[in-house]
Amino acid sequence: MRHRYLGGALLGTALVFSLVIYGVWVSPETAEGVEAAAEVRAAAEVEEPQEQRQLNGACTDMTVPEENHGSIRLRVDHPASEEEVAVDERGEIAINGILHKHATMVGVSDEEVTASDFTFGPPPEGEAAWSQSWSTTLRPPHLGENTICARAERDPKRSARVLRDFTVVDLIPPSDVPGLAVGDVSSTGATVTWGAASDNYGLAGYEVTVDGGSPERSTVDTRSYTITGLEPSTSHTVSVVAIDLAGNISTTPATVSFTTEASSPPPPSDGDLTFEVEEGGANAFWDADDPADASYRVFLNERSYESFDRDQFCEDENGDPAIPCTTQDVIGYPIAPLEEGTLYVVRVEVLGEDGALERTMRGSFTTTTSEEVVPPKMRALIATEGSRCAAMGGAFYVAPDARAGVSLPTGSSEVFAGCHTVQDSSCLDAFIPLSGDQIVECVDDLTGVLRALAPPGGGPVISSLDDAENVGTSSVQVESVSWCHDGACALVLAPVAQVAAVVDVAPRPVLVRTVVVAASAIGVSAAAVGGAAALGVLLALLFEEELGTAGLLEYPIDASTDFEAFDNWGLSNGEFYNSLQMYGEVIKTTNQIARRDNLSFGWASANDVALKRMIDIACSVQQGGNGATFDGCKSEFAVYVPGAKNYTGASMPKTGEHIVNAMFNTGSTWPVERYQWHYPARSIGGSKAKAEGYNHKWFNLVKFRPNPCDPKPFGDVCDEFPFWATDQAVDLSGITASRQIVPKGEETSQGTDINGFFKKCAVGNDEKFIVLPIEHWVTAGGPSFGFRVTNNGTSSCLIP
């Protein structure tokens, strides 16, 4: 049976262990490397026993069902061998048998779960008078196949041990879902919420069904569901059931009905006010049909936005600036950056030459939304099915989009769709949980699966554009996460982005990186790995030469390195592991896009050095430093690389150039006080700046004049960095944000870009992220892109 119980220190909520399995790597260029390689091959050829029993304590060496001293005569009557046993309403099973009355029961163990509280009684009818009955209860560590070891003793030094293999099932459905309610009803949607259901053994999650459609999963800790895309004034019914770890569902679905609101009329409009809407902004248009118009005041959601003269944003029928502005021209005014999927109300006041109010125009629009890289329903499905697979004794669960690329080991069997057992996973299981400095040398079915999925060089998965295009095919790159629920664990195998998304919904996951290596490799403690948990170890081959500690600049790598087959990911004490992942992702993605888009772009030595230094500085700031001393980046963060185009292909060269200039000042040096700008935090809707009394056009305030945007050329706008929607906007960082004139068309393009990054890369409110402005990428006309860095790889999320 598989070793699954993690021990008291790690119990409670589900713990997630991020697990990257490296291939076996030795250097073939030395005698030691050749010898080590031979040792690894020999170890791989050792035949493992067909049946592996992982039991604890005094039971670990048992190879037969019974070792029974004649003066003890221990017997286990229930469960019988190969019997199917159902857990009771407490999630426990009954275990009983008979024993000599002068012997003592020591305990009954199921992997690392032990029962030592026994009830004794007279012998059952028909049994000899020398015997007594015994019974106890035990909560199995998982459903499915289990093995117990019952132990008894009798002085002097006589003992008995009995093994029983049996199957644990759960036939009791979870409780009905309580407290289902509907709220936030609009003309196009609503949100339903519910209370926590209960179960005798454990819940996997909930299933939500709208109007009898296909059910969608929700994780245990997510008890709300937002419904969108409905028609106004229509009736709908929502039902919710709980699903437990055995796949049982609530007997009676909780049901609630509601009717969407009638379609709200738009705000009353005076004049011809229209909008062209994007994700991160909109362009407002109105006719300049009155020669008496002198200037305009714009209000957004009844908050003052900006005032400007009639000629400032006047354009002709071709969209070119029209100076002077005539009655045949239109005013085209950009409003950005804005949050996606949000309703905005605009009021424009028209002023005459004397400043008197001539007329008012009103209108509204809702910014568009982008698709998430990993749909919430897929994330919830993988999380709940991973929990089920662990609880039902599965060794691994393969997500739907990864099944084409995962070969099942010989002898594996399916527990349910995607969940499989293996004949042997005892070797790898023995290392869970990991502690201290260890070298993980395993030859079993499960490590075979993981080695087959590992990148050729044994490094982390650097997932870029190609992986996003290959989802659902045999070419998709697959990562693994060891998903644990109440002590039972199973590997979850999924495309890279899905692994990152699943880890994100786990309640405070513990991340551990594990590397399978050769016996000659050097162990590196997890404490030295940037951002890794104290649990576990990182093991990898290190560079042969002595290296310094001044960040990535000290490492003998460059842009020509094949990061798909790079075997020295351990680096110096593992400290710069995540920094190197970031470096590898940037190099790989820029090269891929350059080839795809036929850009004149390459990594010269000076550019390579600049990127390494920038990453070192950003990681130092992330770790609380000042950029002067270098620390490797911690994991679980998003990276935004601005370009000369946004991710949708819209042009924004001056905006990209501005971000570069803002960070580098002269284009080649970093002002020390601006180091912090590499690591801002998201601020939804610019709430941090608004709380300080600023609005979008803060640079027009007297306190910030003079500045490069005062005055603005006709038809242009003022771009700012750090971004408005961050905690460093305006002067919140302690220094006033950089400003630069850019064409007005770039304002909405950049707003869409940063909103897309926040959405697609799952950057939550107040969550920090890294900005890497690459000067020669912008100069070459490259588009923006973004990715996430996790403990076991990188994953593209803002994909141009």
Residue, then its C-alpha position, 0 to 999 in steps of 0.5 A: m500500500r502507498h505511504r500517504y499520511l503526512g503527520g500532525a504538523l501538516l494536517g488541517t486544510a489541504l496542503v499543496f506541494s509543488l513538485v518538479i521532478y528532474g531527470v538524472w543528470v551527470s557530467p559525461e565529460t569526467a571519469e567521475g561523471v561516467e562512473a556516476a552515469a553507470e551507477v544510475r543506469a544500474a540502479a534503474e535496471v534493478e527490479e523492484p518487488q511487484e508488491q510494496r507495503q508501506l507500513n509503520g514501525a514494527c510492521t515495515d518488514m512483514t512479508v507474510p499475512e501473519e507472524n503469530h506466536g502460538s501462545i498469543r493466537l491473534r486474529v483479525d476477523h473484520p475486515a476480512s482479507e480483500e473485503e470492501v468496508a464502508v466508513d461510518e457516519r464518523g468516517e471510521i471503520a470497525i476493526n475486531g478479532i480475538l486474542h489470547k486473554h493473557a496477551t496485550m494488544v499493542g495497536v492497529s496501524d493503517e499506514e501512519v494512522t494508529a488505533s490503540d484504544f481497545t474494547f475487550g470482552p468475552p470470546p464470541e460464541g463457539e470460541a475457546a475459553w482461553s480467548q477474548s474479543w477485542s475491537t477498535t475503530l480507525r479513520p483510514p488515511h484514504l479511501g480505496e485499497n488499505t492495509i492494516c497491521a494488528r500487533a499484540e504481545r505477551d511476555p516474555k518477548r513473544s509477539a504477533r502481527v497480522l496484515r489485512d488488505f481490504t478496500v475502504v468505500d464511502l457510501i454516505p452522501p454529504s449533507d444537503v447544501p444549506g443557506l442557498a441565496v441569491g444577491d447582486v441581481s442585475s439585468t444580466g446576472a446575479t451571484v449565489t452564495w451558500g453555507a458549508a455542507s458536511d460529510n462523514y469523510g470529507l468534501a471535495g467541493y460543490e457543483v453549481t447548475v444554472d437552468g439545468g445546464s452542465p454543472e460547474r465545480s466550486t472548491v470547498d472554500t469557495r461558496s459563491y458563484t457569479i452568473t453572467g450573460l443573462e437576458p434582462s427580465t428573465s427567470h432562472t433557477v440555480s441548484v447546488v449540491a455538495i460532492d464528497l471525496a468518494g464522488n457521492i453528491s447531496t441527496t436533495p439539491a439546494t435550489v433558488s430562483f430569481t428574475t433579472e432586473a429590467s434593462s436599465p435605461p442609459p443616463p439621459s443624453d444631451g447632444d451626440l456623445t458616443f464611445e469606442v470601447e476597449e478593455g482598459g479605456a474608451n474614446a468618447f466622441w462628440d460633434a464640434d458643431d457650435p462655433a461658440d464652444a470654447s472648452y470642455r469639462v469632463f466628469l467620470n462617474e461624477r468625479s472631475y476628470e479633465s478640462f481642455d480647450r476645444d482644439q486640444f482633441c479636435e480631429d477631422e474625418n481621417g482622425d488627424p488633428a484639426i486646427p483650427c477646429t470647425t463645425q465639420d470636425v469631431i472631438g475625440y477624447p481618450i479616457a484611460p486607464l480604466e478597469e475592464g468589465t466596468l460601467y462608467v458614466v461620462r458627463v461633458e460640460v461645454l463652456g463658452e468663451d466667457g466660461a459660462l456653461e453652454r450645454t451638457m452631454r451625458g452617456s455611459f459605457t461598459t469596458t470589455t473583458s478579456e478571457e482568462v488563460v485558465p477558465p475558473k471552471m477548469r481550475a475548480l475541476i482540477a482542484t476538486e478532482g485532485s482532492r478526490c483522487a488523493a482521498m480514493g487512493g489514486a497515485f496521480y490525477v491527469a487534467p483533461d487538457a494533459r491526458a493526450g501527453v501523459s503515458l500511463p505506466t504498465g499495470s496502472s488502473e483507473v479509479f475514475a476518469g483521470c485518476h489512476t493508481v500505479q503498481d509501485s510508488s513506494c520509493l517517492d512516497a517515502f520522501i513525503p514529507l521532505s525534511g533536511d538535506q536529502i538526495v532523492e534517488c527513486v526507481d518506481d512507477l511514479t518517478g518514471v512518469l515524472r521523469a518522462l514529463a520533465p524537460p530534457g535538461g532536468g530544469p524547470v518547465i519554461s512555458s512560453l507561446d508554444d505551450a499555450e498553443n498546444v494545450g490538449t495535445s501530446s505536445v503540451q508541457v505538463e507540470s506536477v503538483s502533489w495535492c494533499h487532502d487531509g493527509a492523503c496525497a496524489l500527484v496532479l499532472a496538468p498544463v503549466a498554466q493550469v498548475a499555477a492556477v490550481v496552486d493559486v486556489a489552494p488554502r495557503p499552499v506549502l510549496v516544496r521542490t524536489v529533484v531526482v538526481a544521481a548519487s554523485a550530486i550535491g544536496v542544497s538545503a531548501a532554506a537557501v532557495g529563494g521563496a521555498a518553504a522550509l520543508g524539502v530540499l532542492l537537489a541539482l548539479l552545480f557549476e564546476e567553477e567557484l561562483g560569486t554572490a553578485g546575482l545572475l551576472e556571476y553565472p556563466i550563462d547567456a542568451s544562447t543557452d538552451f533553456e529547454a536542456f539546461d542542467n545547472w538550475g541549482l545555481s549557487n546554493g539554489e539562491f537564484y533559482n527563480s531569478l534564472q527561471m525569469y531570465g530563461e522565460v524572457i530570453k525564450t519568449t522574446n526569441q520566439i516572438a521575434r521569429r514569429d513576427n520577423l522582428s530585427f531583434g537579438w541578444a547582444s552581450a550588452n543587452d544580456v548583461a543589462l537584463k541580468r542586472m535588471i533581474d538582480i535589482a528587481c529581485s533585491v527589491q522584492q526581497g526587501g533590499n535596496g538593489a545594492t545587495f542581491d538576493g534571488c527572487k522568491s516564487e509565485f509572482a507575475v512579470y510584465v514586460p512592456g513593448a512597443k505594441n500591446y498584447t492585442g497588437a495595438s501600437m504604443p511605441k512612445t508608451g513603451e519607450h517612456i517606461v524604459n526611459a522612466m526606469f533607466n533615466t538616460g537609457s542605460t543607468w538606473p537611478v537608485e531611488r527608482y529601483q522600487w518601481h520594478y516592484p509595484a502592487r496593483s491598485i484596482g481603479g487607482s484606489k490608492a491614488k484616489a484615497e490621497g485625493y488625486n484623479h487621473k489627470w493629477f499632473n495638471l495640478v499646480k503642485f506638479r507644474p512645470n512638467p513635460c506634459d505642460p503644455k501638451p501638444f494638440g492631440d497628444v496625452c500625458d503618459e505616466f509611470p508607475f501606472w495609475a492602477t498601482d500603489q506607486a502612482v503619482d507620488l505614492s512611492g516617495i518620488t513623483a511619477s515620470r511623465q511623457i507626451v505620447p499620441k492620444g491613441e496610445e492611452t487606451s492601448q496601454g490601458t488595455d495592456i495593463n488590464g489584460f496583464f492583471k486579468k490574464c496573469a491573475v494579479g489581485n488587488d494589492e498583489k505585487f508584480i515585477v516590471l521588466p522594461i527591455e530597451h532593445w525589445v521596445t526599439a525592435g517593435g516587440p509586443s508586451f507579454g507577461f508570465r508567472v514564476t512559480n516554484n517549479g517553472t514559468s508560465s506565459c499568461l499575457i500572450p501577444 
